[in-house]
Amino acid sequence: MRIDIVTIFPGMFRGPFDESIVRRAIERGVVQIGVHDLRNWATDRHRTVDDYPFGGGPGMVMKVEPIVAAVEALRAGEQARVILLSPAGRRFTQPLAEELAREEQLLLICGHYEGVDERVREHVATDEISIGDFVLTGGELAAMVIVDAVVRLLPGVIASESLAAESHSSSLLEYPHYTRPAEFRGWRVPEVLLSGNHAAIAAWRRQHALLRTAPAAARPPRDRRPNPRRASVAGRAAVPREATRGAQAELVLQKLRDERTTRCRLVHQRELLALFDHRRADIPEAARKLVLKADKGIVA
Ligand SMILES: C[S@@+](CC[C@H](N)C(=O)[O-])C[C@H]1O[C@@H](n2cnc3c(N)ncnc32)[C@H](O)[C@@H]1O
């Protein structure tokens, strides 16, 4: 893959791209990254890349001509994704990172000041991407975030089994990790992880990925240890609504399987019913019949 970044602050990229995974990917030839000073495409003596906004108002606007000249010089072909970084763009997510990792060339345009002349978005950019609902001073940090998230997905950069279970790569957040020591200040690593029982470890990891994904309400009470310094797990990550509901359903199904009494089973079936209207397409197959039965007051 080739990535070209157009910026008025090329020096900002020196540290982040000279370390860790991105550096290794460059050294292995998996990715080529070019950081280009937009001022190289300015045409006047002062290398001007911004001007006052038509219609007045505060701040400066980045000019269209140098950006178009840069894109035309750097674009290897029509297939290149020309990405304008902008707080108004499509939200950057893991699926979008996966989509971009399949491209031949990404060309990232970093804005500054009040932003970029709208004609860049209208006529030059193929994508407009935001890394979140906040305003950065410039597009450079956003470009670094995107490059990092994309490059680590390129074949041969990270072992594929490490990527498979990562948060946001499936509909579930990743399970918790621990390493040595097994006990620190009385904080014990869960016994099952020390047991060597691979099936039990896999089941524990699945369960805890579900617990992280499902909102706090679906978690068993023993997991809700009061800790005022810690935000609720569910509050820490934005998980798609459907994934959340799927994880909740799987937790309720697990409880249902362990339940002996008819009354409790019906309670769990009703929990499922509350989660899913049985006409919905997103209902997991295992839950569908139970929901239909609960709807009629029949215990499964
Ligand atoms: C100060 S911002 C411009 C904000 C603009 N006046 C507005 O209110 O939408 C300057 C540049 O930073 C970059 N930028 C700021 N926030 C961003 C975000 N959340 N995601 C991606 N790029 C961002 C964009 O390239 C933008 O042109």
The ligand as an SDF file (V2000), in Angstrom:
LIG
                    3D

 27 29  0  0  0  0  0  0  0  0999 V2000
   -9.7510   23.8850   13.4130 C   0  0  0  0  0  0  0  0  0  0  0  0
  -10.2540   22.6180   12.3280 S   0  0  0  0  0  0  0  0  0  0  0  0
  -11.5460   23.4070   11.4200 C   0  0  0  0  0  0  0  0  0  0  0  0
  -12.8690   23.3040   12.0800 C   0  0  0  0  0  0  0  0  0  0  0  0
  -13.9820   23.9340   11.2920 C   0  0  0  0  0  0  0  0  0  0  0  0
  -13.9350   25.3510   11.3690 N   0  0  0  0  0  0  0  0  0  0  0  0
  -15.3080   23.4430   11.8150 C   0  0  0  0  0  0  0  0  0  0  0  0
  -15.8780   24.0800   12.7070 O   0  0  0  0  0  0  0  0  0  0  0  0
  -15.7730   22.3690   11.3730 O   0  0  0  0  0  0  0  0  0  0  0  0
   -8.9680   22.5400   11.1840 C   0  0  0  0  0  0  0  0  0  0  0  0
   -8.7660   21.1990   10.5200 C   0  0  0  0  0  0  0  0  0  0  0  0
   -8.5100   20.1940   11.4770 O   0  0  0  0  0  0  0  0  0  0  0  0
   -8.9170   18.9460   10.9870 C   0  0  0  0  0  0  0  0  0  0  0  0
   -9.8370   18.3580   11.9650 N   0  0  0  0  0  0  0  0  0  0  0  0
  -10.3440   18.9640   13.0560 C   0  0  0  0  0  0  0  0  0  0  0  0
  -11.1070   18.1470   13.7690 N   0  0  0  0  0  0  0  0  0  0  0  0
  -11.0920   16.9590   13.1380 C   0  0  0  0  0  0  0  0  0  0  0  0
  -11.7160   15.6970   13.3830 C   0  0  0  0  0  0  0  0  0  0  0  0
  -12.5030   15.5110   14.4210 N   0  0  0  0  0  0  0  0  0  0  0  0
  -11.4680   14.6930   12.5250 N   0  0  0  0  0  0  0  0  0  0  0  0
  -10.6770   14.8710   11.4400 C   0  0  0  0  0  0  0  0  0  0  0  0
  -10.0690   16.0480   11.1660 N   0  0  0  0  0  0  0  0  0  0  0  0
  -10.2690   17.0790   11.9880 C   0  0  0  0  0  0  0  0  0  0  0  0
   -9.5890   19.1840    9.6460 C   0  0  0  0  0  0  0  0  0  0  0  0
   -8.6700   18.8810    8.6140 O   0  0  0  0  0  0  0  0  0  0  0  0
   -9.8900   20.6610    9.7070 C   0  0  0  0  0  0  0  0  0  0  0  0
   -9.9360   21.2550    8.4190 O   0  0  0  0  0  0  0  0  0  0  0  0
  1  2  1  0
  2  3  1  0
  2 10  1  0
  3  4  1  0
  4  5  1  0
  5  6  1  0
  5  7  1  0
  7  8  2  0
  7  9  1  0
 10 11  1  0
 11 12  1  0
 11 26  1  0
 12 13  1  0
 13 14  1  0
 13 24  1  0
 14 15  1  0
 14 23  1  0
 15 16  2  0
 16 17  1  0
 17 18  1  0
 17 23  2  0
 18 19  1  0
 18 20  2  0
 20 21  1  0
 21 22  2  0
 22 23  1  0
 24 25  1  0
 24 26  1  0
 26 27  1  0
M  CHG  2   2   1   9  -1
M  END
$$$$
